[in-house]
Amino acid sequence: MDSGVFFGGSVVAAVVAGSIALFAPCCISEKQPAYFASSFHNRRVLVAMTFLFAAGVATVILPIAVGAQAVRRLFTAEHTTIYLIGALLLLGLGAYTLLGGQMHLPMPGRRAGGKAGPLGVYSLGVFSGIASSCCAPVLAGVIALSGVASSFALALGLGTAYVTGFKYAIEHKYDYVFEMDADFSHDPDEIPNFLRKIEVCDLVIGSRYTNGVRVLNWPIQRLLLSYFANVYTRVVTGLPVHDATGGFKCYRRNVLEAIDLDKIRSNGYAFQIEMSFKVWRKGFRIEEIPIIFLDRRSGVSKMSKNIVYEAMFVLWKLKIRSILNRL
């Protein structure tokens, strides 16, 4: 079946789910900034309060959007503490209410004055963010949009997919862990050479730039970008590797066990650089063997401007953190 059917269906489902979300009770009652006009009649105040409301929503939504994995780890590791803090907070709010305390939020038909000010508007945004994050139509839209990604690994991020595989190998006690492209850019016939080399080191990298340039069928612009990106990497980080962005590797299991994989945040080429750099900084021995890299027979390149920018940023982050001994 044509993949366009799935793509189109996912987009339509996402649009419909998002439209339904606009009429969900949580969004109508708590997330409609337009009614601020009935509470704030000064235009400048109205604009300021609208942005403040958005900041309250972002306080809840942004951590969910960009830090879901970190939040999950926090909740898993500190769930008892978090529940106790939440319980104490609720008890405190309950006692505050029983003692006559009130939380003033700007509601339709009520002028903002007295106690209903910036704190109330920000609180309203936080409550709206909580309600929206729990809203079934909103979640349906997120799920539908995730179907637009061409693969589960791409939806999660390439680095996350690698880390998931590494953890699986560690859990099942494999001696060696390979990493390679599945589009035949990396020749499986090279695997015996990796296995021989890994006997005398801790990480083997299949290098495109050892013993000359060993890349076939790449456009010259792509080849120059890759080559000089590796030169730049060596200059900035000091990593003694000719092909730091290469993805054909063999790790010993104990190397991966020595790295805190939950702290790996990079994707794309930056992931390869970060892993090799951390292996090197921990004192493990890295060796390169020459391989011939053939441009993919199938699939689509993951290269983008964002990947290049991320790699440039990660280089300096790794360098600074290594100087501060915070890797």
N, C-alpha and C positions, 0 to 999 in steps of 0.2 A: 504494500500500500504506500502511496506517495506520502513522504514525511510532511509535505505541506498541509495535508489534512490535519495532522496532529498539531502542527504549529498554529494553523488558523483556528482550530477548535480550542486550543489553549488560550489564545488571545481573546476570542469571543467569550469564553467562560470567565476569564479574568475581568473583562469589561462589564459583563452582566452582574458578576458578584460584587464588583465595586459599585455599580449603580444601586444595587439592592442595599449596600452598606450605607449609602447616603440617607436612606429612609429608615435605618435601624433606630430603635428608640434611644440607644445610648448616644448616637450621633446627633439626633434631633434635640434631645433634652440637655445635653452637656457640651456638645462640640460645635455649636453654631455661633461663631463670633459676631454674626450680623446683629444679634439682639443687643449687643453692647451699645448700639446707638440709642436705645431707650434708657440706658443707664449713664452713659457718658456723652454729654452734649457738646463738650469742647473737642474740636476736631483733632487737635494735637494729642490730647489725652486719649481720645478714642484710638488713634493710630498706635500710640505707645502701649496701651493696654492690649491691643490685638497682638502685637509682637510679644508682649509678656505672656499672653495666653499661649501663643505658639511655643514659647520657651518651656512652659509647663508641660505641654504635650510632648515636646522633644525630650524632656527629662526622662520620660518613660519609654517612648518609642525608639529613640536612637540607640540606647543600650541594647534593646531587644534586637534591633536591626543589625548592628555592627559588632555586638559583643555577646551574641547568644551562647557561643561556646564557653566564653569566660564565665558568664552567668551560670551556665549549667554546672561547670566545675565548682564554682563557689557554692552553689546550692547543694551539690553532692557532698562536698567536703565539710561544709559548715551548716548543714541543715538544722541541726539541733539548736545551735546558737541563733540562727536566723529566726526560727520559730519562736524561741523564747523572747527575742527582742520584739518580734511582731505581737506576741501575746501581751507583753508589758505595755507596748504602745496602745493597743486596743483597750487594755484595762485603764490606762491613763486617760484616754479620750472618753471612756465611759464615765470615769469619776469626774472628769471636767464637766461633762454634760449634766450629770446628776447634781453637781454643785451650782448649776445655773449658767455655766459657760455656753457660749454660742459661737459657731463658725459662720462668719458673714461672707456670703458669696454674692456677686452681682447677678441678680435674676431679672427676667423681663419685667418691665413696669416699675422697677425700683431704681431710683437715682443712686449713683455712686457717691456716697458721702459717709461721714462718720467713720465707721469701722470697715466699710467695704472699699478697700483700696487695692494697691498693687499686690499685697500678699494674698488677698482673696482671689484676684484674677489669676495669679500664678497657681494657686491651689486648685482653682477650677480647671486650669489646663492639665494639671497632674491627674486629677480625677478623670478628666476626659480621655487622657492617654491610657489610663488603666482600663476604663470601660471599652475603649476602642480596641485595645490589644486582646481583650477577652471576647470581642464580638465575633460571632460565628461567620457572618458574611465577609468580614474583613479577613479572617483566617482562610475562608474559602478562596478569596481572591489571591492570597499569598500562595496557597497550594496550587491554584491554577497557573499562576505566573511561573512557578518553579518548573512546570511542565514544558515551558518554552525552551529551557536549556537543552542542548543537544545530548547531554549525558549527565548522569548523577555526579560524576567526578567534576564536570565543569560547573555544575550548580554549586557544589561545595567549595570549589577552588582546587586547583591541581595539587597544591601543597597539602591540603587536608586529605586528599585521596592518598597521597604518598604516605603520610603519617598513619593513616588508617591501616594501610598494608604493612608498614613497619611494626605496628603494635600487634597485628595478627601474627607476624613471624616471631616476634619476641614471646608472645603467649604460647605458641606451639613449639618453642625451643628449636627453631631451625638454626643450623650452624652458620649458614651464609644467606644473605638476603640480596637478591638482584633487583635492579631498577633499570628498565629499558622501555623504549617506545614500542608500541604495538602496531605501528604502521609500516614496519619493515625498513625503517631508516637504520635501525640497528640490526645487524646480522646475527641471528641466533647461533650460527656456526662459530662465533667468537667466544661463546660461553666456556668451552674447555680451556681457552687461553686465560680467561679470568680466574678460573678455578686453580690453575697452576700458579698464577701470580699471587693469589690471596694467601697461599701457604707461607709467604715470607713478608706479608704486610697486613695492614688492618682495613684498608680501603683501596680498591682498584678502580681507576677511572679510565674508561675507554676514550682516548684523546684523538680529536680531529686535527690537532695542531702539534703533534709530536712527529719528528721526522718529516717536516714539511707540512703543507696543507693537504688534508686527505678528505675533501668534500666534493661530491659529484652532483651535478645538475642544480646547483643553487644559483640564483641571479647574483651578479657581482655585488650589488648593493647589500644584499643580505649577508653575503660572505664577508664583506668588509666590516659590516656592523658587528657580526659575531666575533671576528678576529680581534678587532681593536677594542671591543668590550672586554675581552679576556686580558688584553694587555693593560687596559685601564684597571681591571680588577687586581692584577698583580701589583701594580704601582701603588694603589690606594691601600690595600689590605696587607700586602707582603706575602700573600698566599702563594707558596711555591708550586703552582699548578699551571700548566699551559692551557687546559680546557676546563675552567671552573664552571662553565655553564652547560657542560655536557651532561646528558641524562642516562648514559650507559655506565652503570656502576655495580660494584659488588662489595657489600659490607660484611664484616664479621658481626655476629649478633651482639657481642659484648660492646662493640662500638656504639650501636644504637641504644643499648641499655645505659650507656654512660651519658647520653644526651637527654635532656629534658624535652621530649618531643612535644609536650603540651605548650611549650614556649615558642615553638616554631610558628611564625606568622606569615612567612613569605609564600608567594605563589610563583609559577612560571620559572624563569631563569634565576630569579632572586632566591628561590628555594634551593636550587643546586648550589649556589654560591654560599648561602648561609650554612647548609649542612657540611660542605667541605671545609669551610672556615672553622666551624666549631670542632670538627674532628681534628683538624690540624692543631688548634689551640689547646686541645686536651692532651696533646702529646702523642697521638696515634700516628702510625706511619702510613703515608699515602704514596702510592705508586701509580704511574700512568702507563698504559700500553697503547700502541697505535692501532686505530681502527679506521676503516673506510666508512664514511657517512654518506649514504645515498638518499637523496631527497625522497620523501614519502611516495609510496605507490598509491595510497588512498588516504582519505581524510582531509581535514582542513587545518592549516597552520594556526597556532594559538598566538602568534606574534601580534602585538599591538603596541601603540604608544604607551599605554598604561603599564604594560609589562616592562618596557624600557625604563620609564620613569621610576617604577618600583625598584628595579635593580640598582639604579644610580643612588636612590635614597638608602637602600639597605646596605650598600657598601660603606657609606659613611657612618651609618648607625652601628654596624659591626665594628668598625675601626674605633669609634669613640667608646663603645661599651667594653671593648677589649682593653683599652687603655685604663678604663676605670675598674677593670676586673669584675664586670657585671654581666658577662655572657651567660 
